[in-house]
Amino acid sequence: MRLLADDFEVFAVDLRGQGRSTRPPGRYTVDNMGNDLVRFISGRIRRPVVVAGNSSGGLIAAWLSAYAPPGLIHGACYEGPPLFSAEIRPP
């Protein structure tokens, strides 16, 4: 992040139930976390962004690419997202 900070405004977001945030029961769906980020980007950053995430963060970056309001996501980098093992009912 320090390397990127010279040229970009960089945010490391502590998603619900991750890192230092509280862990209320339930509410840990990709939809909920993706919508949390949509609100963060719309309310705090207020311009199109490039998102990147590793593992479950990559899954959420993919969700943002698909479901964020048009024009909100300028680009995305998915680092090892568990795209098919994170299905609700995998085959």
VMD Tcl script that builds the backbone (N, CA, C; Angstrom):
set m [mol new atoms 273]
animate dup $m
set s [atomselect $m all]
$s set {name element resname resid chain x y z} {
  {N N MET 1 A 0.830 -1.188 0.000}
  {CA C MET 1 A 0.000 0.000 0.000}
  {C C MET 1 A 0.874 1.251 0.000}
  {N N ARG 2 A 1.991 1.190 0.705}
  {CA C ARG 2 A 2.874 2.358 0.717}
  {C C ARG 2 A 3.393 2.691 -0.672}
  {N N LEU 3 A 3.684 1.675 -1.459}
  {CA C LEU 3 A 4.159 1.918 -2.824}
  {C C LEU 3 A 3.079 2.582 -3.679}
  {N N LEU 4 A 1.848 2.204 -3.486}
  {CA C LEU 4 A 0.746 2.786 -4.251}
  {C C LEU 4 A 0.402 4.196 -3.780}
  {N N ALA 5 A 0.633 4.479 -2.503}
  {CA C ALA 5 A 0.207 5.748 -1.906}
  {C C ALA 5 A 0.890 6.967 -2.522}
  {N N ASP 6 A 2.031 6.784 -3.164}
  {CA C ASP 6 A 2.682 7.917 -3.831}
  {C C ASP 6 A 1.865 8.424 -5.014}
  {N N ASP 7 A 1.129 7.527 -5.648}
  {CA C ASP 7 A 0.388 7.895 -6.853}
  {C C ASP 7 A -1.127 7.769 -6.731}
  {N N PHE 8 A -1.612 7.137 -5.657}
  {CA C PHE 8 A -3.034 6.890 -5.506}
  {C C PHE 8 A -3.472 7.198 -4.080}
  {N N GLU 9 A -4.754 7.471 -3.909}
  {CA C GLU 9 A -5.344 7.502 -2.575}
  {C C GLU 9 A -5.755 6.067 -2.269}
  {N N VAL 10 A -5.215 5.488 -1.209}
  {CA C VAL 10 A -5.378 4.067 -0.927}
  {C C VAL 10 A -6.179 3.881 0.359}
  {N N PHE 11 A -7.143 2.961 0.328}
  {CA C PHE 11 A -7.959 2.637 1.502}
  {C C PHE 11 A -7.850 1.144 1.778}
  {N N ALA 12 A -7.635 0.771 3.014}
  {CA C ALA 12 A -7.731 -0.621 3.447}
  {C C ALA 12 A -8.974 -0.689 4.322}
  {N N VAL 13 A -9.987 -1.355 3.853}
  {CA C VAL 13 A -11.279 -1.367 4.521}
  {C C VAL 13 A -11.393 -2.598 5.416}
  {N N ASP 14 A -11.785 -2.392 6.656}
  {CA C ASP 14 A -12.015 -3.473 7.607}
  {C C ASP 14 A -13.489 -3.857 7.504}
  {N N LEU 15 A -13.763 -4.927 6.787}
  {CA C LEU 15 A -15.144 -5.352 6.568}
  {C C LEU 15 A -15.742 -5.989 7.804}
  {N N ARG 16 A -17.055 -5.971 7.878}
  {CA C ARG 16 A -17.772 -6.568 9.019}
  {C C ARG 16 A -17.293 -7.993 9.274}
  {N N GLY 17 A -16.984 -8.249 10.553}
  {CA C GLY 17 A -16.553 -9.574 10.958}
  {C C GLY 17 A -15.108 -9.904 10.617}
  {N N GLN 18 A -14.390 -8.999 9.988}
  {CA C GLN 18 A -12.991 -9.216 9.611}
  {C C GLN 18 A -12.101 -8.276 10.429}
  {N N GLY 19 A -10.834 -8.579 10.556}
  {CA C GLY 19 A -9.905 -7.664 11.214}
  {C C GLY 19 A -10.346 -7.259 12.601}
  {N N ARG 20 A -10.458 -5.957 12.830}
  {CA C ARG 20 A -10.784 -5.434 14.155}
  {C C ARG 20 A -12.262 -5.083 14.328}
  {N N SER 21 A -13.074 -5.347 13.319}
  {CA C SER 21 A -14.498 -5.015 13.454}
  {C C SER 21 A -15.197 -6.018 14.373}
  {N N THR 22 A -16.380 -5.634 14.831}
  {CA C THR 22 A -17.149 -6.525 15.701}
  {C C THR 22 A -17.683 -7.702 14.892}
  {N N ARG 23 A -18.119 -8.728 15.582}
  {CA C ARG 23 A -18.617 -9.934 14.931}
  {C C ARG 23 A -20.040 -10.260 15.387}
  {N N PRO 24 A -21.017 -9.441 14.985}
  {CA C PRO 24 A -22.394 -9.794 15.339}
  {C C PRO 24 A -22.782 -11.078 14.611}
  {N N PRO 25 A -23.682 -11.865 15.182}
  {CA C PRO 25 A -24.060 -13.122 14.538}
  {C C PRO 25 A -24.691 -12.892 13.163}
  {N N GLY 26 A -24.352 -13.757 12.217}
  {CA C GLY 26 A -24.920 -13.679 10.867}
  {C C GLY 26 A -24.412 -12.470 10.103}
  {N N ARG 27 A -25.127 -12.108 9.064}
  {CA C ARG 27 A -24.862 -10.914 8.272}
  {C C ARG 27 A -23.535 -10.929 7.512}
  {N N TYR 28 A -22.947 -12.081 7.257}
  {CA C TYR 28 A -21.667 -12.158 6.560}
  {C C TYR 28 A -21.833 -12.688 5.147}
  {N N THR 29 A -22.686 -12.062 4.379}
  {CA C THR 29 A -22.854 -12.472 2.991}
  {C C THR 29 A -22.051 -11.551 2.091}
  {N N VAL 30 A -21.722 -12.052 0.921}
  {CA C VAL 30 A -21.013 -11.217 -0.056}
  {C C VAL 30 A -21.885 -10.028 -0.436}
  {N N ASP 31 A -23.198 -10.228 -0.538}
  {CA C ASP 31 A -24.104 -9.117 -0.842}
  {C C ASP 31 A -24.009 -8.020 0.223}
  {N N ASN 32 A -24.047 -8.407 1.499}
  {CA C ASN 32 A -23.976 -7.402 2.567}
  {C C ASN 32 A -22.647 -6.654 2.543}
  {N N MET 33 A -21.542 -7.396 2.426}
  {CA C MET 33 A -20.235 -6.739 2.433}
  {C C MET 33 A -20.028 -5.905 1.167}
  {N N GLY 34 A -20.504 -6.405 0.032}
  {CA C GLY 34 A -20.414 -5.633 -1.206}
  {C C GLY 34 A -21.201 -4.340 -1.109}
  {N N ASN 35 A -22.405 -4.427 -0.562}
  {CA C ASN 35 A -23.212 -3.213 -0.402}
  {C C ASN 35 A -22.609 -2.250 0.623}
  {N N ASP 36 A -21.949 -2.776 1.669}
  {CA C ASP 36 A -21.213 -1.907 2.596}
  {C C ASP 36 A -20.173 -1.097 1.834}
  {N N LEU 37 A -19.456 -1.766 0.929}
  {CA C LEU 37 A -18.418 -1.069 0.155}
  {C C LEU 37 A -19.006 -0.081 -0.840}
  {N N VAL 38 A -20.135 -0.416 -1.431}
  {CA C VAL 38 A -20.805 0.536 -2.322}
  {C C VAL 38 A -21.131 1.816 -1.555}
  {N N ARG 39 A -21.662 1.670 -0.347}
  {CA C ARG 39 A -21.971 2.855 0.466}
  {C C ARG 39 A -20.701 3.622 0.842}
  {N N PHE 40 A -19.619 2.898 1.169}
  {CA C PHE 40 A -18.354 3.545 1.518}
  {C C PHE 40 A -17.802 4.328 0.320}
  {N N ILE 41 A -17.773 3.695 -0.836}
  {CA C ILE 41 A -17.246 4.351 -2.027}
  {C C ILE 41 A -18.106 5.558 -2.393}
  {N N SER 42 A -19.414 5.381 -2.396}
  {CA C SER 42 A -20.332 6.471 -2.758}
  {C C SER 42 A -20.291 7.614 -1.754}
  {N N GLY 43 A -20.204 7.288 -0.459}
  {CA C GLY 43 A -20.285 8.311 0.572}
  {C C GLY 43 A -18.963 8.947 0.943}
  {N N ARG 44 A -17.865 8.186 0.889}
  {CA C ARG 44 A -16.568 8.704 1.335}
  {C C ARG 44 A -15.658 9.109 0.181}
  {N N ILE 45 A -15.568 8.271 -0.837}
  {CA C ILE 45 A -14.629 8.518 -1.931}
  {C C ILE 45 A -15.250 9.397 -3.010}
  {N N ARG 46 A -16.496 9.100 -3.347}
  {CA C ARG 46 A -17.308 9.917 -4.262}
  {C C ARG 46 A -16.748 10.064 -5.669}
  {N N ARG 47 A -16.079 9.044 -6.134}
  {CA C ARG 47 A -15.623 9.009 -7.528}
  {C C ARG 47 A -15.332 7.554 -7.899}
  {N N PRO 48 A -15.229 7.245 -9.185}
  {CA C PRO 48 A -14.949 5.862 -9.587}
  {C C PRO 48 A -13.617 5.384 -9.001}
  {N N VAL 49 A -13.565 4.096 -8.671}
  {CA C VAL 49 A -12.395 3.524 -8.011}
  {C C VAL 49 A -11.904 2.270 -8.724}
  {N N VAL 50 A -10.674 1.905 -8.422}
  {CA C VAL 50 A -10.120 0.602 -8.784}
  {C C VAL 50 A -10.105 -0.204 -7.492}
  {N N VAL 51 A -10.688 -1.386 -7.511}
  {CA C VAL 51 A -10.735 -2.240 -6.330}
  {C C VAL 51 A -9.802 -3.430 -6.524}
  {N N ALA 52 A -9.234 -3.885 -5.421}
  {CA C ALA 52 A -8.388 -5.081 -5.441}
  {C C ALA 52 A -8.647 -5.855 -4.169}
  {N N GLY 53 A -8.588 -7.166 -4.262}
  {CA C GLY 53 A -8.784 -7.979 -3.078}
  {C C GLY 53 A -8.159 -9.340 -3.243}
  {N N ASN 54 A -7.711 -9.895 -2.131}
  {CA C ASN 54 A -7.115 -11.220 -2.103}
  {C C ASN 54 A -8.083 -12.190 -1.412}
  {N N SER 55 A -8.213 -13.367 -1.947}
  {CA C SER 55 A -9.068 -14.416 -1.396}
  {C C SER 55 A -10.517 -13.913 -1.313}
  {N N SER 56 A -11.109 -13.844 -0.123}
  {CA C SER 56 A -12.496 -13.376 -0.038}
  {C C SER 56 A -12.609 -11.921 -0.472}
  {N N GLY 57 A -11.536 -11.142 -0.309}
  {CA C GLY 57 A -11.539 -9.767 -0.814}
  {C C GLY 57 A -11.609 -9.737 -2.336}
  {N N GLY 58 A -10.992 -10.729 -2.994}
  {CA C GLY 58 A -11.103 -10.848 -4.445}
  {C C GLY 58 A -12.512 -11.202 -4.869}
  {N N LEU 59 A -13.172 -12.029 -4.056}
  {CA C LEU 59 A -14.566 -12.385 -4.313}
  {C C LEU 59 A -15.448 -11.135 -4.228}
  {N N ILE 60 A -15.187 -10.297 -3.236}
  {CA C ILE 60 A -15.972 -9.065 -3.081}
  {C C ILE 60 A -15.637 -8.078 -4.195}
  {N N ALA 61 A -14.384 -8.018 -4.635}
  {CA C ALA 61 A -14.028 -7.169 -5.778}
  {C C ALA 61 A -14.780 -7.619 -7.031}
  {N N ALA 62 A -14.912 -8.942 -7.211}
  {CA C ALA 62 A -15.686 -9.471 -8.346}
  {C C ALA 62 A -17.151 -9.094 -8.207}
  {N N TRP 63 A -17.700 -9.184 -6.992}
  {CA C TRP 63 A -19.087 -8.791 -6.750}
  {C C TRP 63 A -19.277 -7.323 -7.121}
  {N N LEU 64 A -18.344 -6.472 -6.687}
  {CA C LEU 64 A -18.446 -5.041 -7.017}
  {C C LEU 64 A -18.433 -4.821 -8.523}
  {N N SER 65 A -17.605 -5.579 -9.235}
  {CA C SER 65 A -17.553 -5.456 -10.695}
  {C C SER 65 A -18.900 -5.773 -11.331}
  {N N ALA 66 A -19.601 -6.734 -10.754}
  {CA C ALA 66 A -20.871 -7.172 -11.328}
  {C C ALA 66 A -22.070 -6.364 -10.852}
  {N N TYR 67 A -22.079 -5.951 -9.576}
  {CA C TYR 67 A -23.312 -5.417 -8.998}
  {C C TYR 67 A -23.262 -3.967 -8.522}
  {N N ALA 68 A -22.087 -3.344 -8.476}
  {CA C ALA 68 A -22.037 -1.942 -8.055}
  {C C ALA 68 A -22.758 -1.080 -9.092}
  {N N PRO 69 A -23.263 0.074 -8.680}
  {CA C PRO 69 A -23.926 0.955 -9.648}
  {C C PRO 69 A -23.006 1.276 -10.826}
  {N N PRO 70 A -23.564 1.410 -12.020}
  {CA C PRO 70 A -22.752 1.708 -13.200}
  {C C PRO 70 A -21.855 2.931 -12.977}
  {N N GLY 71 A -20.593 2.791 -13.387}
  {CA C GLY 71 A -19.648 3.895 -13.297}
  {C C GLY 71 A -18.902 4.004 -11.985}
  {N N LEU 72 A -19.279 3.204 -10.972}
  {CA C LEU 72 A -18.629 3.300 -9.667}
  {C C LEU 72 A -17.266 2.605 -9.660}
  {N N ILE 73 A -17.162 1.472 -10.360}
  {CA C ILE 73 A -15.914 0.708 -10.395}
  {C C ILE 73 A -15.224 0.956 -11.729}
  {N N HIS 74 A -14.021 1.526 -11.652}
  {CA C HIS 74 A -13.240 1.851 -12.853}
  {C C HIS 74 A -12.404 0.651 -13.305}
  {N N GLY 75 A -11.964 -0.159 -12.357}
  {CA C GLY 75 A -11.168 -1.343 -12.654}
  {C C GLY 75 A -11.125 -2.238 -11.442}
  {N N ALA 76 A -10.682 -3.492 -11.638}
  {CA C ALA 76 A -10.648 -4.430 -10.520}
  {C C ALA 76 A -9.524 -5.437 -10.705}
  {N N CYS 77 A -8.964 -5.869 -9.590}
  {CA C CYS 77 A -7.944 -6.916 -9.567}
  {C C CYS 77 A -8.387 -7.966 -8.553}
  {N N TYR 78 A -8.556 -9.203 -9.030}
  {CA C TYR 78 A -8.960 -10.302 -8.154}
  {C C TYR 78 A -7.732 -11.167 -7.910}
  {N N GLU 79 A -7.320 -11.306 -6.669}
  {CA C GLU 79 A -6.148 -12.110 -6.331}
  {C C GLU 79 A -6.597 -13.385 -5.623}
  {N N GLY 80 A -6.649 -14.473 -6.339}
  {CA C GLY 80 A -7.013 -15.770 -5.765}
  {C C GLY 80 A -8.393 -15.847 -5.151}
  {N N PRO 81 A -9.426 -15.318 -5.818}
  {CA C PRO 81 A -10.760 -15.391 -5.220}
  {C C PRO 81 A -11.334 -16.809 -5.312}
  {N N PRO 82 A -12.007 -17.273 -4.278}
  {CA C PRO 82 A -12.631 -18.600 -4.322}
  {C C PRO 82 A -13.972 -18.540 -5.045}
  {N N LEU 83 A -13.948 -18.194 -6.330}
  {CA C LEU 83 A -15.185 -17.925 -7.063}
  {C C LEU 83 A -16.162 -19.088 -7.054}
  {N N PHE 84 A -15.688 -20.303 -7.239}
  {CA C PHE 84 A -16.620 -21.424 -7.363}
  {C C PHE 84 A -16.799 -22.196 -6.065}
  {N N SER 85 A -15.869 -22.063 -5.143}
  {CA C SER 85 A -16.046 -22.754 -3.862}
  {C C SER 85 A -16.865 -21.917 -2.901}
  {N N ALA 86 A -17.220 -20.698 -3.292}
  {CA C ALA 86 A -18.006 -19.826 -2.427}
  {C C ALA 86 A -19.492 -19.814 -2.812}
  {N N GLU 87 A -19.880 -20.733 -3.693}
  {CA C GLU 87 A -21.284 -20.807 -4.086}
  {C C GLU 87 A -22.137 -21.276 -2.914}
  {N N ILE 88 A -23.386 -20.834 -2.895}
  {CA C ILE 88 A -24.313 -21.249 -1.833}
  {C C ILE 88 A -24.547 -22.763 -1.908}
  {N N ARG 89 A -24.774 -23.270 -3.110}
  {CA C ARG 89 A -24.996 -24.715 -3.296}
  {C C ARG 89 A -24.054 -25.221 -4.384}
  {N N PRO 90 A -22.769 -25.437 -4.044}
  {CA C PRO 90 A -21.842 -25.894 -5.085}
  {C C PRO 90 A -22.243 -27.254 -5.640}
  {N N PRO 91 A -21.895 -27.510 -6.922}
  {CA C PRO 91 A -22.259 -28.792 -7.528}
  {C C PRO 91 A -21.594 -29.972 -6.837}
}
mol reanalyze $m
mol bondsrecalc $m
mol representation Tube
mol addrep $m
